[in-house]
C-alpha cells in the first residue's frame, strides 16, 4: 500500500491569548471580577497592586533606562521587543477607578445562631424517647428539607435504615416517631405534604374555633386548592361570612414552616454588586463603571530589573531558562492588564449605547417608555459582534436612581399597535400587570377580557399571547386569583 503525500492550504482563525482573556473577563460580573484579579495576583508574581505612594515618575524613570539587547535562542526575542520605551502610555496607566483612595470599607463581624435542623435536634434532646427511638427521630429529622417537609415516604426510610444502619423498623414504628417530631416547633414541621402541614397547625389551635377550617382542609382540600369555594359552601351549608372566615383562617397558616424559622444569615442569598452606576443629575444621565473593588494593577519593577540584569550577564542554559520564564510571566501580566482595560472599554461602550437607546426610560423608569430592543440593535450601534453584546449583558447589573436591574431586563421584542407605532412587549406586560392589580378580586379578569381591554388600548394581541405574557409574569389564571 502506497502512501500519497499532498499539500493542503487551510485558512484557520485562531484567538490570541489576549483575545481569550478579554472574552473570559467580559462574561464575569463585578463581584467575580474581584476574585479573578486576586487569583491572577496569586498566580503571577509579576503583577502587583498599584500602591497609593506610587508615582508616574518612577515608572518613567524605569522606562528611561537603557536596556541592552538580549540574544536568546538565536535572537528569538530581545528585551526591547517586550518593553519598548517609545511606545504609547501603557494601558494599565489608563485604568479608572470610580472611588476615592480615602474611602474606607469596614467588614462588620456577625454571629449566626442555630440552624433549623439544630433547633429540631435541641427539641429532640428533651423528648421522652428511648435511645433507639432517638436514633430513628434523628434520621427522620435528617430527611426534613429547609421548608420543613419530610419529602420521603416511610417505607423508603425503613429500607434506608435496614441497608445503612442494619435496623429492622416497621412503618408503624416510624409513624409513631414521626408523630412525636410533628409536635415540635415550628407548627407543621415534618409534614409529608401541604394538606398534612395545614392540618397539624390547625390541630394545635382551638379546635372549636377552627372546626370549619379543619373540615375544609381534611375533606375538601382539592376544592380548596382550586378555589371552588361555592362547592364547599354548598356541601357544608355555610353562609358567605362563614366560608370567608374559614378561608381566611386557612390562608393565615404557614405553608413552609421551616423557611419561617431559618436564619437569613444561613442562606446562600445572591449578593448583587452592580457593574454600572447611572445617575440622573438635573436631567442629565451620567454613566460610570463600578470599579470600587477592582484594584489598579501594574508590573512589578523588580522583575523588570531582573530581566535587564539577565540580559547583561553571560548566557548559559540555566540563565536562558530563567529568562524565558520571566519573559512569559511579563507577557502574561501585560496581557491581563490590557484585557482588563479592553473589558472596561467594551462594557462602557455597550452600556452607553443601551442608555442612549432607552434614554426616555432611564429618565424616570417608566416601563411604558421602553423601546423594543434586541442584541442586534446594540451590536449595530457599537460596531461589536452580537456575541460580544450577549456576553456583556449576561449576569451584569446596573444601579439606577429607581432600582438595580439586570441588563437583560432592557432587551425585549417589539410589536406594532393598530396606529402603526412600534412598542416593546415589556410595555404590554406592564399594562397587563396594572390591569390585573386593579381588577375586582371577586370577579378576576379572564384572558379573553384582558385581551379585549388591550385591544381597546390599540394593542391588538390574541388571547393565547395574553396567556403567555401572564405566565411570564408569574400570574395565575383568573380562577386562582379569585378572593371572597
Secondary structure, 3 states (H helix, E strand, C coil): CCCCCCCCCCCCCCCCHHHHHHHHHHHCCHHHHHHHHHHHHHHCCCEEECCCCCCHHHHHHHHHCCCCCCCECCCCECHHHHCCCCCCCCHHHHCCCCCCCCCCCCCCCCCCCCCHHHHHHHHHHCCCCCHHHHHHHHHHHHCECCCCEECCCHHHHHHHHHHHCCCCCCHHHHHHHHHHHCCCCCCCCCECCHHHHHHHHHHCCCCCCCHHHHHHHHHCHHHHHCCCHHHHHHHHCCCHHHHHHHHHHHHCCCCCHHHHHCCHHHCCCCCCCCCEEEEEECCEEEEEECCCCCCCEEECHHHHHHHHHHHHCCCCHHHHHHHHHHHHHHHHHHHHHHHHHHHHHHHHHHHHHHHHHCHHHHHHCCHHHCCCECHHHHHHHHCCCHHHHHHHHCCCEEEECCEEEEHHHHCECEEECCCCCEEEHHHHHHHHHHHHHCCCHHHCCCHHHHHHHHHHCCCCCCHHHHHHHHHHCCCCCHHHHCCC
